[in-house]
Structures are given as C-alpha cells and as structure tokens.
Amino acid sequence: MTKGAGGGKSAGASHRETDRPMSEQKTPATTVTPDPEVIYTDKRRVSCDGGGGALGHPIVWYSLEDGEAECGYCDRKFIYKGGS
C-alpha cells in the first residue's frame, strides 16, 4: 500500500502552539502603557485637543480652580503652578 503525496499526514497536521506544554508555549509580549503626560501651567483655564493634530480629539476646556484636571479623552493631566 502506498501513501499519498502528503506522506500520510493530512494538511494542517503540523504541530500547533497549543499542543505544547504551557512551559514551552510562547507568551505574548507585555505591552507597557506610558504614564499620562503632565502639563504645568500658570493659567486657570486650559484646553486640550490631544496634541495629535488630525489624530487628536475634539477640543475640550478645563478649569483648574481645584489646582488640577485630567482630560477625559487622552488622560493628559494639567496642574496649576500659580501665576495669573
């Protein structure tokens, strides 16, 4: 009896990653999220557009009467450092 061109193995019968013991499986690279940008200002009212031009977000305005605010879109943190 002769075997077919595939040598007796069906297509896709190669060793799959999930067939290996957990200790031998590759783990995905851990993605590290950078800390949000912190902007110090001497203004009590600031705007944020994400800083990415067309890749940014709509302009939003924040009051720094409490000393700081965090953008709801891009997580930039604005801190009032005094002045006007």
PDB file of N, CA, C and O in Angstrom:
ATOM      1  N   MET A   1       0.840  -1.168   0.000  1.00  0.00           N
ATOM      2  CA  MET A   1       0.000   0.000   0.000  1.00  0.00           C
ATOM      3  C   MET A   1       0.889   1.236   0.000  1.00  0.00           C
ATOM      4  O   MET A   1       1.845   1.304   0.772  1.00  0.00           O
ATOM      5  N   THR A   2       0.593   2.211  -0.848  1.00  0.00           N
ATOM      6  CA  THR A   2       1.395   3.423  -0.941  1.00  0.00           C
ATOM      7  C   THR A   2       0.667   4.596  -0.304  1.00  0.00           C
ATOM      8  O   THR A   2      -0.562   4.655  -0.265  1.00  0.00           O
ATOM      9  N   LYS A   3       1.469   5.520   0.191  1.00  0.00           N
ATOM     10  CA  LYS A   3       0.904   6.721   0.808  1.00  0.00           C
ATOM     11  C   LYS A   3       0.772   7.793  -0.246  1.00  0.00           C
ATOM     12  O   LYS A   3       1.465   7.763  -1.264  1.00  0.00           O
ATOM     13  N   GLY A   4      -0.124   8.750  -0.005  1.00  0.00           N
ATOM     14  CA  GLY A   4      -0.332   9.859  -0.935  1.00  0.00           C
ATOM     15  C   GLY A   4       0.833  10.825  -0.889  1.00  0.00           C
ATOM     16  O   GLY A   4       1.803  10.611  -0.162  1.00  0.00           O
ATOM     17  N   ALA A   5       0.735  11.877  -1.659  1.00  0.00           N
ATOM     18  CA  ALA A   5       1.800  12.866  -1.770  1.00  0.00           C
ATOM     19  C   ALA A   5       2.101  13.542  -0.436  1.00  0.00           C
ATOM     20  O   ALA A   5       3.207  14.047  -0.245  1.00  0.00           O
ATOM     21  N   GLY A   6       1.161  13.562   0.473  1.00  0.00           N
ATOM     22  CA  GLY A   6       1.354  14.221   1.754  1.00  0.00           C
ATOM     23  C   GLY A   6       2.103  13.366   2.739  1.00  0.00           C
ATOM     24  O   GLY A   6       2.285  13.791   3.880  1.00  0.00           O
ATOM     25  N   GLY A   7       2.547  12.186   2.369  1.00  0.00           N
ATOM     26  CA  GLY A   7       3.302  11.332   3.267  1.00  0.00           C
ATOM     27  C   GLY A   7       2.440  10.766   4.378  1.00  0.00           C
ATOM     28  O   GLY A   7       2.957  10.397   5.433  1.00  0.00           O
ATOM     29  N   GLY A   8       1.130  10.690   4.162  1.00  0.00           N
ATOM     30  CA  GLY A   8       0.237  10.109   5.151  1.00  0.00           C
ATOM     31  C   GLY A   8      -0.289  11.112   6.166  1.00  0.00           C
ATOM     32  O   GLY A   8      -1.146  10.768   6.981  1.00  0.00           O
ATOM     33  N   LYS A   9       0.201  12.336   6.135  1.00  0.00           N
ATOM     34  CA  LYS A   9      -0.291  13.364   7.049  1.00  0.00           C
ATOM     35  C   LYS A   9      -1.308  14.233   6.328  1.00  0.00           C
ATOM     36  O   LYS A   9      -1.137  14.569   5.156  1.00  0.00           O
ATOM     37  N   SER A  10      -2.337  14.581   7.023  1.00  0.00           N
ATOM     38  CA  SER A  10      -3.331  15.449   6.404  1.00  0.00           C
ATOM     39  C   SER A  10      -2.833  16.887   6.462  1.00  0.00           C
ATOM     40  O   SER A  10      -1.991  17.235   7.290  1.00  0.00           O
ATOM     41  N   ALA A  11      -3.362  17.708   5.576  1.00  0.00           N
ATOM     42  CA  ALA A  11      -2.972  19.118   5.551  1.00  0.00           C
ATOM     43  C   ALA A  11      -3.320  19.770   6.883  1.00  0.00           C
ATOM     44  O   ALA A  11      -4.391  19.521   7.436  1.00  0.00           O
ATOM     45  N   GLY A  12      -2.434  20.589   7.390  1.00  0.00           N
ATOM     46  CA  GLY A  12      -2.684  21.285   8.647  1.00  0.00           C
ATOM     47  C   GLY A  12      -2.391  20.450   9.869  1.00  0.00           C
ATOM     48  O   GLY A  12      -2.735  20.854  10.979  1.00  0.00           O
ATOM     49  N   ALA A  13      -1.765  19.297   9.702  1.00  0.00           N
ATOM     50  CA  ALA A  13      -1.498  18.420  10.835  1.00  0.00           C
ATOM     51  C   ALA A  13      -0.169  18.762  11.501  1.00  0.00           C
ATOM     52  O   ALA A  13       0.343  17.986  12.308  1.00  0.00           O
ATOM     53  N   SER A  14       0.388  19.922  11.164  1.00  0.00           N
ATOM     54  CA  SER A  14       1.657  20.300  11.787  1.00  0.00           C
ATOM     55  C   SER A  14       1.443  20.568  13.272  1.00  0.00           C
ATOM     56  O   SER A  14       0.319  20.752  13.738  1.00  0.00           O
ATOM     57  N   HIS A  15       2.543  20.584  13.987  1.00  0.00           N
ATOM     58  CA  HIS A  15       2.476  20.768  15.433  1.00  0.00           C
ATOM     59  C   HIS A  15       1.979  22.175  15.746  1.00  0.00           C
ATOM     60  O   HIS A  15       2.601  23.157  15.340  1.00  0.00           O
ATOM     61  N   ARG A  16       0.905  22.275  16.438  1.00  0.00           N
ATOM     62  CA  ARG A  16       0.345  23.582  16.777  1.00  0.00           C
ATOM     63  C   ARG A  16       0.904  24.063  18.098  1.00  0.00           C
ATOM     64  O   ARG A  16       1.311  23.259  18.938  1.00  0.00           O
ATOM     65  N   GLU A  17       0.926  25.387  18.287  1.00  0.00           N
ATOM     66  CA  GLU A  17       1.434  26.012  19.509  1.00  0.00           C
ATOM     67  C   GLU A  17       0.684  25.513  20.730  1.00  0.00           C
ATOM     68  O   GLU A  17       1.291  25.320  21.784  1.00  0.00           O
ATOM     69  N   THR A  18      -0.614  25.300  20.617  1.00  0.00           N
ATOM     70  CA  THR A  18      -1.424  24.898  21.767  1.00  0.00           C
ATOM     71  C   THR A  18      -1.229  23.443  22.149  1.00  0.00           C
ATOM     72  O   THR A  18      -1.696  23.022  23.208  1.00  0.00           O
ATOM     73  N   ASP A  19      -0.550  22.660  21.315  1.00  0.00           N
ATOM     74  CA  ASP A  19      -0.296  21.261  21.633  1.00  0.00           C
ATOM     75  C   ASP A  19       0.908  21.111  22.568  1.00  0.00           C
ATOM     76  O   ASP A  19       1.141  20.033  23.115  1.00  0.00           O
ATOM     77  N   ARG A  20       1.667  22.187  22.747  1.00  0.00           N
ATOM     78  CA  ARG A  20       2.855  22.143  23.596  1.00  0.00           C
ATOM     79  C   ARG A  20       2.468  22.347  25.057  1.00  0.00           C
ATOM     80  O   ARG A  20       1.449  22.972  25.353  1.00  0.00           O
ATOM     81  N   PRO A  21       3.269  21.827  25.950  1.00  0.00           N
ATOM     82  CA  PRO A  21       3.018  22.093  27.373  1.00  0.00           C
ATOM     83  C   PRO A  21       3.111  23.594  27.632  1.00  0.00           C
ATOM     84  O   PRO A  21       3.827  24.294  26.915  1.00  0.00           O
ATOM     85  N   MET A  22       2.407  24.098  28.634  1.00  0.00           N
ATOM     86  CA  MET A  22       2.385  25.520  28.940  1.00  0.00           C
ATOM     87  C   MET A  22       3.792  26.086  29.121  1.00  0.00           C
ATOM     88  O   MET A  22       4.055  27.222  28.728  1.00  0.00           O
ATOM     89  N   SER A  23       4.693  25.309  29.709  1.00  0.00           N
ATOM     90  CA  SER A  23       6.038  25.810  29.953  1.00  0.00           C
ATOM     91  C   SER A  23       6.808  26.072  28.660  1.00  0.00           C
ATOM     92  O   SER A  23       7.785  26.821  28.670  1.00  0.00           O
ATOM     93  N   GLU A  24       6.386  25.472  27.554  1.00  0.00           N
ATOM     94  CA  GLU A  24       7.074  25.637  26.282  1.00  0.00           C
ATOM     95  C   GLU A  24       6.366  26.602  25.344  1.00  0.00           C
ATOM     96  O   GLU A  24       6.921  26.952  24.302  1.00  0.00           O
ATOM     97  N   GLN A  25       5.153  27.047  25.684  1.00  0.00           N
ATOM     98  CA  GLN A  25       4.411  27.937  24.802  1.00  0.00           C
ATOM     99  C   GLN A  25       4.975  29.344  24.871  1.00  0.00           C
ATOM    100  O   GLN A  25       5.428  29.795  25.923  1.00  0.00           O
ATOM    101  N   LYS A  26       4.944  30.028  23.744  1.00  0.00           N
ATOM    102  CA  LYS A  26       5.394  31.415  23.699  1.00  0.00           C
ATOM    103  C   LYS A  26       4.332  32.292  24.362  1.00  0.00           C
ATOM    104  O   LYS A  26       3.133  32.066  24.197  1.00  0.00           O
ATOM    105  N   THR A  27       4.784  33.279  25.102  1.00  0.00           N
ATOM    106  CA  THR A  27       3.847  34.213  25.715  1.00  0.00           C
ATOM    107  C   THR A  27       3.913  35.520  24.949  1.00  0.00           C
ATOM    108  O   THR A  27       4.986  35.927  24.505  1.00  0.00           O
ATOM    109  N   PRO A  28       2.762  36.190  24.788  1.00  0.00           N
ATOM    110  CA  PRO A  28       2.774  37.457  24.060  1.00  0.00           C
ATOM    111  C   PRO A  28       3.578  38.504  24.832  1.00  0.00           C
ATOM    112  O   PRO A  28       3.646  38.471  26.061  1.00  0.00           O
ATOM    113  N   ALA A  29       4.179  39.423  24.099  1.00  0.00           N
ATOM    114  CA  ALA A  29       4.950  40.492  24.738  1.00  0.00           C
ATOM    115  C   ALA A  29       4.018  41.349  25.583  1.00  0.00           C
ATOM    116  O   ALA A  29       2.899  41.654  25.173  1.00  0.00           O
ATOM    117  N   THR A  30       4.480  41.727  26.746  1.00  0.00           N
ATOM    118  CA  THR A  30       3.689  42.576  27.617  1.00  0.00           C
ATOM    119  C   THR A  30       3.746  44.003  27.105  1.00  0.00           C
ATOM    120  O   THR A  30       4.824  44.541  26.854  1.00  0.00           O
ATOM    121  N   THR A  31       2.588  44.607  26.952  1.00  0.00           N
ATOM    122  CA  THR A  31       2.508  45.981  26.495  1.00  0.00           C
ATOM    123  C   THR A  31       2.556  46.904  27.695  1.00  0.00           C
ATOM    124  O   THR A  31       1.747  46.786  28.616  1.00  0.00           O
ATOM    125  N   VAL A  32       3.500  47.815  27.680  1.00  0.00           N
ATOM    126  CA  VAL A  32       3.628  48.774  28.775  1.00  0.00           C
ATOM    127  C   VAL A  32       2.993  50.078  28.322  1.00  0.00           C
ATOM    128  O   VAL A  32       3.394  50.650  27.308  1.00  0.00           O
ATOM    129  N   THR A  33       2.015  50.543  29.063  1.00  0.00           N
ATOM    130  CA  THR A  33       1.349  51.793  28.752  1.00  0.00           C
ATOM    131  C   THR A  33       2.120  52.929  29.419  1.00  0.00           C
ATOM    132  O   THR A  33       2.354  52.895  30.627  1.00  0.00           O
ATOM    133  N   PRO A  34       2.515  53.934  28.640  1.00  0.00           N
ATOM    134  CA  PRO A  34       3.261  55.037  29.246  1.00  0.00           C
ATOM    135  C   PRO A  34       2.380  55.849  30.194  1.00  0.00           C
ATOM    136  O   PRO A  34       1.157  55.874  30.060  1.00  0.00           O
ATOM    137  N   ASP A  35       3.024  56.510  31.151  1.00  0.00           N
ATOM    138  CA  ASP A  35       2.286  57.385  32.060  1.00  0.00           C
ATOM    139  C   ASP A  35       1.681  58.538  31.265  1.00  0.00           C
ATOM    140  O   ASP A  35       2.248  58.969  30.261  1.00  0.00           O
ATOM    141  N   PRO A  36       0.523  59.038  31.719  1.00  0.00           N
ATOM    142  CA  PRO A  36      -0.075  60.183  31.027  1.00  0.00           C
ATOM    143  C   PRO A  36       0.845  61.403  31.092  1.00  0.00           C
ATOM    144  O   PRO A  36       1.619  61.564  32.036  1.00  0.00           O
ATOM    145  N   GLU A  37       0.747  62.241  30.091  1.00  0.00           N
ATOM    146  CA  GLU A  37       1.537  63.469  30.043  1.00  0.00           C
ATOM    147  C   GLU A  37       1.048  64.438  31.112  1.00  0.00           C
ATOM    148  O   GLU A  37      -0.160  64.582  31.304  1.00  0.00           O
ATOM    149  N   VAL A  38       1.953  65.098  31.802  1.00  0.00           N
ATOM    150  CA  VAL A  38       1.603  66.091  32.809  1.00  0.00           C
ATOM    151  C   VAL A  38       2.052  67.454  32.285  1.00  0.00           C
ATOM    152  O   VAL A  38       3.204  67.636  31.892  1.00  0.00           O
ATOM    153  N   ILE A  39       1.122  68.406  32.287  1.00  0.00           N
ATOM    154  CA  ILE A  39       1.411  69.748  31.802  1.00  0.00           C
ATOM    155  C   ILE A  39       1.198  70.731  32.944  1.00  0.00           C
ATOM    156  O   ILE A  39       0.110  70.811  33.515  1.00  0.00           O
ATOM    157  N   TYR A  40       2.254  71.481  33.273  1.00  0.00           N
ATOM    158  CA  TYR A  40       2.173  72.511  34.309  1.00  0.00           C
ATOM    159  C   TYR A  40       1.863  73.834  33.625  1.00  0.00           C
ATOM    160  O   TYR A  40       2.457  74.158  32.596  1.00  0.00           O
ATOM    161  N   THR A  41       0.937  74.597  34.191  1.00  0.00           N
ATOM    162  CA  THR A  41       0.528  75.841  33.576  1.00  0.00           C
ATOM    163  C   THR A  41       0.278  76.912  34.624  1.00  0.00           C
ATOM    164  O   THR A  41       0.015  76.616  35.790  1.00  0.00           O
ATOM    165  N   ASP A  42       0.366  78.167  34.184  1.00  0.00           N
ATOM    166  CA  ASP A  42       0.057  79.274  35.079  1.00  0.00           C
ATOM    167  C   ASP A  42      -1.321  79.850  34.759  1.00  0.00           C
ATOM    168  O   ASP A  42      -1.674  80.919  35.257  1.00  0.00           O
ATOM    169  N   LYS A  43      -2.094  79.161  33.945  1.00  0.00           N
ATOM    170  CA  LYS A  43      -3.455  79.575  33.577  1.00  0.00           C
ATOM    171  C   LYS A  43      -4.471  78.777  34.391  1.00  0.00           C
ATOM    172  O   LYS A  43      -4.242  77.616  34.728  1.00  0.00           O
ATOM    173  N   ARG A  44      -5.595  79.418  34.699  1.00  0.00           N
ATOM    174  CA  ARG A  44      -6.669  78.740  35.442  1.00  0.00           C
ATOM    175  C   ARG A  44      -7.633  78.015  34.513  1.00  0.00           C
ATOM    176  O   ARG A  44      -8.427  77.189  34.963  1.00  0.00           O
ATOM    177  N   ARG A  45      -7.570  78.320  33.211  1.00  0.00           N
ATOM    178  CA  ARG A  45      -8.448  77.670  32.237  1.00  0.00           C
ATOM    179  C   ARG A  45      -7.569  77.186  31.093  1.00  0.00           C
ATOM    180  O   ARG A  45      -6.828  77.968  30.497  1.00  0.00           O
ATOM    181  N   VAL A  46      -7.655  75.887  30.785  1.00  0.00           N
ATOM    182  CA  VAL A  46      -6.811  75.299  29.739  1.00  0.00           C
ATOM    183  C   VAL A  46      -7.669  74.505  28.761  1.00  0.00           C
ATOM    184  O   VAL A  46      -8.772  74.068  29.087  1.00  0.00           O
ATOM    185  N   SER A  47      -7.138  74.331  27.559  1.00  0.00           N
ATOM    186  CA  SER A  47      -7.822  73.497  26.565  1.00  0.00           C
ATOM    187  C   SER A  47      -6.924  72.326  26.205  1.00  0.00           C
ATOM    188  O   SER A  47      -5.703  72.397  26.344  1.00  0.00           O
ATOM    189  N   CYS A  48      -7.538  71.258  25.746  1.00  0.00           N
ATOM    190  CA  CYS A  48      -6.796  70.077  25.310  1.00  0.00           C
ATOM    191  C   CYS A  48      -7.418  69.551  24.022  1.00  0.00           C
ATOM    192  O   CYS A  48      -8.638  69.434  23.907  1.00  0.00           O
ATOM    193  N   ASP A  49      -6.558  69.236  23.054  1.00  0.00           N
ATOM    194  CA  ASP A  49      -7.033  68.633  21.803  1.00  0.00           C
ATOM    195  C   ASP A  49      -6.305  67.325  21.513  1.00  0.00           C
ATOM    196  O   ASP A  49      -6.385  66.801  20.402  1.00  0.00           O
ATOM    197  N   GLY A  50      -5.606  66.804  22.496  1.00  0.00           N
ATOM    198  CA  GLY A  50      -4.872  65.557  22.336  1.00  0.00           C
ATOM    199  C   GLY A  50      -3.499  65.732  21.744  1.00  0.00           C
ATOM    200  O   GLY A  50      -2.677  64.818  21.805  1.00  0.00           O
ATOM    201  N   GLY A  51      -3.226  66.908  21.162  1.00  0.00           N
ATOM    202  CA  GLY A  51      -1.907  67.194  20.632  1.00  0.00           C
ATOM    203  C   GLY A  51      -1.520  66.400  19.405  1.00  0.00           C
ATOM    204  O   GLY A  51      -0.369  66.462  18.974  1.00  0.00           O
ATOM    205  N   GLY A  52      -2.444  65.659  18.831  1.00  0.00           N
ATOM    206  CA  GLY A  52      -2.092  64.830  17.690  1.00  0.00           C
ATOM    207  C   GLY A  52      -2.594  65.348  16.366  1.00  0.00           C
ATOM    208  O   GLY A  52      -2.678  64.585  15.404  1.00  0.00           O
ATOM    209  N   GLY A  53      -2.933  66.635  16.283  1.00  0.00           N
ATOM    210  CA  GLY A  53      -3.473  67.170  15.032  1.00  0.00           C
ATOM    211  C   GLY A  53      -4.728  66.409  14.642  1.00  0.00           C
ATOM    212  O   GLY A  53      -5.679  66.328  15.419  1.00  0.00           O
ATOM    213  N   ALA A  54      -4.731  65.857  13.447  1.00  0.00           N
ATOM    214  CA  ALA A  54      -5.891  65.091  12.973  1.00  0.00           C
ATOM    215  C   ALA A  54      -6.090  63.807  13.780  1.00  0.00           C
ATOM    216  O   ALA A  54      -7.178  63.233  13.770  1.00  0.00           O
ATOM    217  N   LEU A  55      -5.054  63.358  14.473  1.00  0.00           N
ATOM    218  CA  LEU A  55      -5.159  62.136  15.272  1.00  0.00           C
ATOM    219  C   LEU A  55      -5.520  62.430  16.729  1.00  0.00           C
ATOM    220  O   LEU A  55      -5.584  61.516  17.551  1.00  0.00           O
ATOM    221  N   GLY A  56      -5.753  63.696  17.043  1.00  0.00           N
ATOM    222  CA  GLY A  56      -6.095  64.090  18.406  1.00  0.00           C
ATOM    223  C   GLY A  56      -7.564  63.808  18.717  1.00  0.00           C
ATOM    224  O   GLY A  56      -8.127  62.801  18.287  1.00  0.00           O
ATOM    225  N   HIS A  57      -8.167  64.725  19.474  1.00  0.00           N
ATOM    226  CA  HIS A  57      -9.584  64.585  19.825  1.00  0.00           C
ATOM    227  C   HIS A  57     -10.224  65.971  19.807  1.00  0.00           C
ATOM    228  O   HIS A  57      -9.516  66.967  19.661  1.00  0.00           O
ATOM    229  N   PRO A  58     -11.543  66.056  19.953  1.00  0.00           N
ATOM    230  CA  PRO A  58     -12.190  67.380  19.965  1.00  0.00           C
ATOM    231  C   PRO A  58     -11.613  68.252  21.085  1.00  0.00           C
ATOM    232  O   PRO A  58     -11.201  67.740  22.125  1.00  0.00           O
ATOM    233  N   ILE A  59     -11.587  69.555  20.868  1.00  0.00           N
ATOM    234  CA  ILE A  59     -11.093  70.478  21.885  1.00  0.00           C
ATOM    235  C   ILE A  59     -12.043  70.491  23.073  1.00  0.00           C
ATOM    236  O   ILE A  59     -13.254  70.652  22.918  1.00  0.00           O
ATOM    237  N   VAL A  60     -11.478  70.320  24.248  1.00  0.00           N
ATOM    238  CA  VAL A  60     -12.245  70.401  25.492  1.00  0.00           C
ATOM    239  C   VAL A  60     -11.542  71.404  26.401  1.00  0.00           C
ATOM    240  O   VAL A  60     -10.322  71.562  26.340  1.00  0.00           O
ATOM    241  N   TRP A  61     -12.316  72.075  27.238  1.00  0.00           N
ATOM    242  CA  TRP A  61     -11.786  73.088  28.144  1.00  0.00           C
ATOM    243  C   TRP A  61     -11.934  72.621  29.579  1.00  0.00           C
ATOM    244  O   TRP A  61     -12.927  71.992  29.945  1.00  0.00           O
ATOM    245  N   TYR A  62     -10.926  72.941  30.392  1.00  0.00           N
ATOM    246  CA  TYR A  62     -10.946  72.554  31.803  1.00  0.00           C
ATOM    247  C   TYR A  62     -10.609  73.754  32.679  1.00  0.00           C
ATOM    248  O   TYR A  62      -9.782  74.593  32.320  1.00  0.00           O
ATOM    249  N   SER A  63     -11.261  73.818  33.826  1.00  0.00           N
ATOM    250  CA  SER A  63     -10.980  74.828  34.828  1.00  0.00           C
ATOM    251  C   SER A  63     -10.053  74.208  35.869  1.00  0.00           C
ATOM    252  O   SER A  63     -10.281  73.091  36.334  1.00  0.00           O
ATOM    253  N   LEU A  64      -9.011  74.943  36.225  1.00  0.00           N
ATOM    254  CA  LEU A  64      -8.059  74.443  37.202  1.00  0.00           C
ATOM    255  C   LEU A  64      -8.259  75.117  38.556  1.00  0.00           C
ATOM    256  O   LEU A  64      -7.303  75.306  39.308  1.00  0.00           O
ATOM    257  N   GLU A  65      -9.495  75.475  38.861  1.00  0.00           N
ATOM    258  CA  GLU A  65      -9.806  76.118  40.138  1.00  0.00           C
ATOM    259  C   GLU A  65      -9.418  75.232  41.318  1.00  0.00           C
ATOM    260  O   GLU A  65      -9.067  75.745  42.381  1.00  0.00           O
ATOM    261  N   ASP A  66      -9.474  73.927  41.151  1.00  0.00           N
ATOM    262  CA  ASP A  66      -9.085  72.985  42.214  1.00  0.00           C
ATOM    263  C   ASP A  66      -7.593  72.643  42.157  1.00  0.00           C
ATOM    264  O   ASP A  66      -7.102  71.851  42.961  1.00  0.00           O
ATOM    265  N   GLY A  67      -6.877  73.244  41.203  1.00  0.00           N
ATOM    266  CA  GLY A  67      -5.440  73.012  41.112  1.00  0.00           C
ATOM    267  C   GLY A  67      -5.014  72.040  40.027  1.00  0.00           C
ATOM    268  O   GLY A  67      -3.862  72.065  39.595  1.00  0.00           O
ATOM    269  N   GLU A  68      -5.923  71.185  39.580  1.00  0.00           N
ATOM    270  CA  GLU A  68      -5.564  70.241  38.516  1.00  0.00           C
ATOM    271  C   GLU A  68      -6.811  69.684  37.849  1.00  0.00           C
ATOM    272  O   GLU A  68      -7.914  69.755  38.391  1.00  0.00           O
ATOM    273  N   ALA A  69      -6.609  69.126  36.658  1.00  0.00           N
ATOM    274  CA  ALA A  69      -7.686  68.481  35.911  1.00  0.00           C
ATOM    275  C   ALA A  69      -7.065  67.435  35.000  1.00  0.00           C
ATOM    276  O   ALA A  69      -5.912  67.563  34.590  1.00  0.00           O
ATOM    277  N   GLU A  70      -7.827  66.409  34.689  1.00  0.00           N
ATOM    278  CA  GLU A  70      -7.358  65.346  33.805  1.00  0.00           C
ATOM    279  C   GLU A  70      -8.286  65.258  32.609  1.00  0.00           C
ATOM    280  O   GLU A  70      -9.507  65.234  32.765  1.00  0.00           O
ATOM    281  N   CYS A  71      -7.711  65.209  31.413  1.00  0.00           N
ATOM    282  CA  CYS A  71      -8.503  65.147  30.187  1.00  0.00           C
ATOM    283  C   CYS A  71      -9.247  63.817  30.112  1.00  0.00           C
ATOM    284  O   CYS A  71      -8.663  62.753  30.315  1.00  0.00           O
ATOM    285  N   GLY A  72     -10.521  63.893  29.824  1.00  0.00           N
ATOM    286  CA  GLY A  72     -11.344  62.697  29.715  1.00  0.00           C
ATOM    287  C   GLY A  72     -11.086  61.899  28.451  1.00  0.00           C
ATOM    288  O   GLY A  72     -11.489  60.739  28.360  1.00  0.00           O
ATOM    289  N   TYR A  73     -10.424  62.501  27.479  1.00  0.00           N
ATOM    290  CA  TYR A  73     -10.122  61.800  26.231  1.00  0.00           C
ATOM    291  C   TYR A  73      -8.742  61.130  26.262  1.00  0.00           C
ATOM    292  O   TYR A  73      -8.619  59.932  26.007  1.00  0.00           O
ATOM    293  N   CYS A  74      -7.710  61.919  26.576  1.00  0.00           N
ATOM    294  CA  CYS A  74      -6.343  61.406  26.414  1.00  0.00           C
ATOM    295  C   CYS A  74      -5.577  61.247  27.732  1.00  0.00           C
ATOM    296  O   CYS A  74      -4.406  60.868  27.717  1.00  0.00           O
ATOM    297  N   ASP A  75      -6.209  61.525  28.849  1.00  0.00           N
ATOM    298  CA  ASP A  75      -5.617  61.367  30.182  1.00  0.00           C
ATOM    299  C   ASP A  75      -4.490  62.343  30.491  1.00  0.00           C
ATOM    300  O   ASP A  75      -3.796  62.182  31.495  1.00  0.00           O
ATOM    301  N   ARG A  76      -4.295  63.357  29.640  1.00  0.00           N
ATOM    302  CA  ARG A  76      -3.313  64.390  30.000  1.00  0.00           C
ATOM    303  C   ARG A  76      -3.735  65.014  31.323  1.00  0.00           C
ATOM    304  O   ARG A  76      -4.921  65.211  31.590  1.00  0.00           O
ATOM    305  N   LYS A  77      -2.749  65.314  32.132  1.00  0.00           N
ATOM    306  CA  LYS A  77      -3.042  65.918  33.424  1.00  0.00           C
ATOM    307  C   LYS A  77      -2.496  67.340  33.405  1.00  0.00           C
ATOM    308  O   LYS A  77      -1.325  67.566  33.100  1.00  0.00           O
ATOM    309  N   PHE A  78      -3.366  68.298  33.737  1.00  0.00           N
ATOM    310  CA  PHE A  78      -2.993  69.712  33.798  1.00  0.00           C
ATOM    311  C   PHE A  78      -2.919  70.108  35.263  1.00  0.00           C
ATOM    312  O   PHE A  78      -3.845  69.863  36.036  1.00  0.00           O
ATOM    313  N   ILE A  79      -1.800  70.727  35.633  1.00  0.00           N
ATOM    314  CA  ILE A  79      -1.596  71.141  37.015  1.00  0.00           C
ATOM    315  C   ILE A  79      -1.302  72.636  37.039  1.00  0.00           C
ATOM    316  O   ILE A  79      -0.412  73.116  36.338  1.00  0.00           O
ATOM    317  N   TYR A  80      -2.062  73.367  37.857  1.00  0.00           N
ATOM    318  CA  TYR A  80      -1.866  74.805  38.020  1.00  0.00           C
ATOM    319  C   TYR A  80      -0.665  75.041  38.913  1.00  0.00           C
ATOM    320  O   TYR A  80      -0.618  74.540  40.037  1.00  0.00           O
ATOM    321  N   LYS A  81       0.314  75.805  38.423  1.00  0.00           N
ATOM    322  CA  LYS A  81       1.530  76.046  39.195  1.00  0.00           C
ATOM    323  C   LYS A  81       1.596  77.465  39.747  1.00  0.00           C
ATOM    324  O   LYS A  81       2.616  77.871  40.304  1.00  0.00           O
ATOM    325  N   GLY A  82       0.516  78.214  39.595  1.00  0.00           N
ATOM    326  CA  GLY A  82       0.493  79.591  40.090  1.00  0.00           C
ATOM    327  C   GLY A  82       0.756  80.594  39.000  1.00  0.00           C
ATOM    328  O   GLY A  82       1.162  80.237  37.894  1.00  0.00           O
ATOM    329  N   GLY A  83       0.527  81.825  39.308  1.00  0.00           N
ATOM    330  CA  GLY A  83       0.730  82.884  38.325  1.00  0.00           C
ATOM    331  C   GLY A  83      -0.530  83.714  38.193  1.00  0.00           C
ATOM    332  O   GLY A  83      -1.039  84.233  39.186  1.00  0.00           O
ATOM    333  N   SER A  84      -1.039  83.845  36.979  1.00  0.00           N
ATOM    334  CA  SER A  84      -2.202  84.703  36.734  1.00  0.00           C
ATOM    335  C   SER A  84      -3.505  84.100  37.164  1.00  0.00           C
ATOM    336  O   SER A  84      -4.555  84.724  37.011  1.00  0.00           O
TER     337      SER A  84
END
